[in-house]
């Protein structure tokens, strides 16, 4: 803003012989400059005037471009809300990437979400396939974590769950991005994975003491393609959602879990 102001003051000085900021538009000032020297026959300065006019037009266009995204954050957030709030179920392939404590871990699998009652978190099933098979599943009441072959299955109440995956249980039917993410805005310094997508930045209200920043990559059709959670301890967990399928038939049984015979149930922390 200071550089632009300096340029306009210089511009005004050239036209009026004064070193003060003009309230006239850049295009008007440029036109006045061209007209002034056209009368005197200064062809060289006419070319200079045309150059200034081009500069003024570009500057005005840039100002419009910068102002537009700020106004569209609300529209984008609302469109994302509407897309997911009308869904009853969702299936997607996911990639989970964790970076922290000097290490990086990448896992992938299939995610199913299903809308639940108004006051209950939705049902979800995270079926990890690579590099290790494991299951994270919730029927909206209980949450289970189990690694095939283990002798224990972990269980806890869904209402007590404090896990980075838990907000997705509220994605269908309960999405309100501007309410849940404080200071929601564009993140122009973050490049989207896919050209044409945009990235939003905010701080989740429910994790303000744990998460310093949350990024959402939004596609042109208002799908959430990527979630990046930056925690205050410096670690980052990223979820990439591909091949999203809306309203696929998903039986409730897919969100129930019964420990295999011989597997002990341990209530408490679910682990990774």
Secondary structure, DSSP 8 states (H G I E B T S, - for coil): -HHHHHHHHHHHHHHHS--S---S-HHHHHHHHHHHHHHHT-HHHHHHHHHHHHHHHHHHHHHHHHHHHHHHHHHHHHHHHHHHHT-SEEEEEEEEEEEETTEEEEEEEEEEEE---TTS--EEEEEEEESS-EEEEE-SSEEEEE-TT-SEEEEEEGGG---TTGGGGGHHHH--HHHHEEEEEE-TTS--SSTT-EEEEEEEGGGTTTEEEEEEEE-TT--EEEEEEEETTS-EEEEEEEEEEET----GGGG-----TT-EEEES----
